């Protein structure tokens, strides 16, 4: 199975080697046909602590790094 790649915005970099990424997705409601925005936060591994709040990044699935981290930063 291929690994998923998501794009989002860094919302936090307070922890060592970890960033929080907000990923937003848009879809049409099946009945109302209205565009809906849903968002979810993912914790991603940032080896060199190089990303700051507000940066746009791409993250990729990986093996679990900790209790909450299952993603790592692919590129900015």
GIJOHU-V491876 format. One record per residue. N is the residue number from 1. RES is the residue in three letters. PHI is phi in whole degrees, -180 to 180 (* if undefined). OMEGA is omega in radians with two decimals (NA if undefined). Layout:
BEGIN
n: [N;N]
res: [RES;RES]
phi: [PHI;PHI]
omega: [OMEGA;OMEGA]
END
This chain:
BEGIN
n: [1;2;3;4;5;6;7;8;9;10;11;12;13;14;15;16;17;18;19;20;21;22;23;24;25;26;27;28;29;30;31;32;33;34;35;36;37;38;39;40;41;42;43;44;45;46;47;48;49;50;51;52;53;54;55;56;57;58;59;60;61;62;63;64;65;66;67;68;69;70;71;72;73;74;75;76]
res: [UNK;UNK;UNK;UNK;UNK;UNK;UNK;UNK;UNK;UNK;UNK;UNK;UNK;UNK;UNK;UNK;UNK;UNK;UNK;UNK;UNK;UNK;UNK;UNK;UNK;UNK;UNK;UNK;UNK;UNK;UNK;UNK;UNK;UNK;UNK;UNK;UNK;UNK;UNK;UNK;UNK;UNK;UNK;UNK;UNK;UNK;UNK;UNK;UNK;UNK;UNK;UNK;UNK;UNK;UNK;UNK;UNK;UNK;UNK;UNK;UNK;UNK;UNK;UNK;UNK;UNK;UNK;UNK;UNK;UNK;UNK;UNK;UNK;UNK;UNK;UNK]
phi: [*;-71;-80;-77;-123;-122;-121;-162;-113;-72;-108;-155;-137;-70;-90;-69;61;-138;-126;-106;-116;-94;-110;-110;-125;-122;-154;-90;-64;-63;-101;-81;60;-97;-75;-116;-108;-122;-132;-147;-103;-124;-98;-126;-82;-124;-55;-104;52;-98;-101;-113;-61;100;-70;-90;-134;-112;-122;-130;-64;-151;-65;-58;-96;-158;-61;-115;-95;-129;-132;-136;-74;-90;-166;-88]
omega: [-3.13;3.12;3.13;3.05;-3.14;3.10;-3.13;-3.09;3.11;3.13;-3.14;3.02;-3.05;-3.09;-3.13;3.09;3.13;3.00;3.04;-3.06;3.09;-3.14;-3.12;3.07;-3.14;3.08;3.12;3.09;-3.04;-3.11;-3.04;-3.13;3.11;3.10;-3.10;3.08;3.04;-3.14;3.13;3.13;3.08;3.04;-3.04;-3.14;3.12;-2.99;-3.00;-3.10;-3.04;-3.07;-3.10;3.12;3.13;3.13;3.02;-3.11;3.00;-3.13;-3.11;3.12;3.08;3.06;-3.10;3.11;3.12;-3.12;-3.06;-3.05;3.06;-3.11;3.01;-3.08;3.12;3.14;3.12;NA]
END
